[in-house]
Every structure is written in C-alpha cells, then in structure tokens.
Amino acid sequence: MENQLNNQNIHENLTPEESVALIVNHVNEGIKLAKEHNIPNEIIDFIPMHHGTTVMSFFYEKAKQLYGGEKVDVTEYQYPGPKPNTKETAIVMLADGSESAVRSIEEPDPVKVENVIDQIIKARIEDGQLDNSPITFSDISKIKEAFISILLGQHHRRIRYPKQEEIEKGIDLPAGTDE
C-alpha cells in the first residue's frame, strides 16, 4: 500500500503475478528515469540494489494460498537484483526494510521497534543479501542503533496543539492562533 495516496489498494484486484510484475517494473522505470536525467551510475545502482534479490513475501504467500505451496516457485516472487555491493547500498536496503516494517506496527514502542529492526537485519543476513557488500558486524550494530533512534523518534507522541482539530480540517485561523 505504500506510495498509494488514496485508500484504494490496486493490488487487491490483481493476481500475485501481476502485482510482482508491476513492482519489478517500478524498479526498471526508476532506472530508466534516472538514466534519462543523467543521474550518475553510482546512484542508479541504489535503485535495484536496495531490494537485492529479496522475496516479495506478501505476494509469495498470497500465491501459495491461492495455488498451493508446492505449485509456487519462490524465484518468481524475487526482485531481480543485484544484491548490494557497497556499504551505502546495503544501508539503504536495511533502512528501506526497517522503515516499512516499523511503519506497519500498530502501536510502536521501543521493544517492538527494536525487535522488528533486528528481524529485518537478521533476515537480510541469513538470505545472503549483504554477502556482496563490505559491511561489517560492527557497522550493522551502529546502523541498528541509529535506526532504532530515528524510527522511535518518528513515532513518539506529542501533545496536541490548541486548535489542532481546526488545523487538521483546514479551517483558516487568525494569525498567531495556530500554536
């Protein structure tokens, strides 16, 4: 549902295969656009590498439910890669996965956020997604701590401002009354 501004999830009306093709196409379109705009190749590399060859698990699981697990080839639900080959592309992969997973937590708290980030990082390591990058366990430890701090900071609660309801509804307030 990410990157969809309305509440309509276009994937609800597509087969798992159609969804995978659409998502892989967004990677290819991103590369094409980057080349058209003369983005350096070192930056273009981030577009496919931040997904590596990970499995689009939502659609893979949906396909197994629809067709039966033995009839579904997991490789048909993987991004085409390549895997990250620099520390920077590995960090973006870990950041992208961590951010989206943490965003899906209904009531985030420090323990849940840390557990989710741990699982994302562990899964990428076990899947061999970081094997081609020079990232170290020391780097990963620092990255994890930074992610926890940043992602918890995004989800902290704040007190509501005076007139918050009016502001959210777009009601114009006289100058000086919006805080």
N, C-alpha and C positions, 0 to 999 in steps of 0.2 A: 504494500500500500504506500510505501514511501514514494515521494516525488509525484503523488497524485493529490491535487489541491482540493478536489471535491470528495465527497464521501462515497463515491462510486468506485468500486474496485474492479477494474477492467478484467482482471484475471478470473473473476467468478464465472464469467461466461466463456472462458477459453479452456481447451484441453491442457493438460500439463505440458505437452509437447509444444503447443502454440505459445504458451507462456515462456517456456525456456527459449524458444526461437526469438521472441520479442525482446527478452532480456539480453541475450547474446548480441542481438542486433544493436541494442543501445551502446554496447561496448564498441562495436565496429563503427557505428555512426560517430561516436565520440572521437575515435582515432581519425576518421575521415575529416571531421570538422577541424580537429587540431592541425592536421596537415594543411588543410585549405587556408588556415590562418597563420601558417608558418611558425607553429609552436616548435621549439627545439625537441629533437628526438628523445633527449634525456627526460623531458617532461611527458611526452607522448607515451613513453614506457609505463608511466604510472597507470594509465587507463586500463590496460588489460591485466597488469601485474597486481593491482590491488585486489583483484578477485582470484588470481592464480588459477588453479585447476580445482577450486572448491566445488562441492556439490550444492546445487540449488535445492536444499533439503526439503523445503516446503513442497515443491513440485514433484520431487522424487517420491516423497511419502504419499502425496496425493495419487501419483501414478500407481504405486504399489497397492493402494486401497482400491483403485478402480480396476486394475488389470490382474492383480495378484503379484506378490513379490517375486516369484520365480520367473515371471514374464517380463520383468523390467530390468534393463541394463543401466546400471548406475552411471556409466560413462556418457550416456545420452543426456544426463542431467548435470554435467560438469561444465564449468566455464572452460573455454579452450586454452587459457593460459596466455603467456608463460607464467611461471612462478616468479615471485620477486627475486631479483638478483643483486639488489643493493640494500643497505640498511634502511635507506629512505623509503623504498617501495615496500619493504617488509613492515615498517612502522605504519605506513598508510593502510596496508592490509589489516593490521591488528587494530588500528584506530577505527576503520570503517566497520569491521565486525563487532567491535566492542560497543561503539556508539549505537548502532542499530539494535543490538541485543539489549543494552541498558534502557534504551528508549521504550522497549516493549514491556518493561517491568511495570506492573500496575501501581504498586506503592513502593517506590525505591527507598531503600535505607542502606547504610554503609555495608552491612553484611551481604545483602542481596547483590549490590553493585559489585563488590569485590568478588563474590562467587561467580557471577556471570562473566566478568572480565577474565578470571582465572580459567574458566571453562573454554572461552573463546581462544585464549592463547594456547592452552593445552591442546585443544583440538587442531589448531593450525600446526603446532609442532608435530603431533602424532601423525597428521596427514601428510607430513613431509613438505608442507607449503613453504617453510623457511629454509629448506635444505640448500638452496642455491644462493642464499644471501649470507653476507659475512656477519650477521647479527650474533651476539654472544648472549649467554645466560645472564651476564651482568647487565647488558643492555636491556634485556627483557624485564629484569627486575625493576630497573629505573623507569622503563616505559609503563609497566603496570602501575607503579605508584603514581606517575603523572596522570594516567588515565583515570584512576580512582579519584584523585583530587579534582580533576576537571569535570568528570561526569557527575560526581556528587554535587559539585558547585552549580551545575546546570539544573539540578533537581531540588535545590534547597527551597524551603518555603519562605515566603516573605509576608509581611503584614500587608493587608490591603490598604491602598491609598484612600483618603477621603474622596468621595465622588467616583470611586472605582467603577461602579456599575454603570454610571452615565458615560464614563470614558469608554468602556468596553462596547457600549451601544452606539458610540459615535456621536453622542449628543455634545454639541458645542458648549463649552463652559466659558464664562467670562475670564479674561486674562488674570492669572495669578490664583486661580481656584482649582487647578488640576493636580495639586500635590497635597 
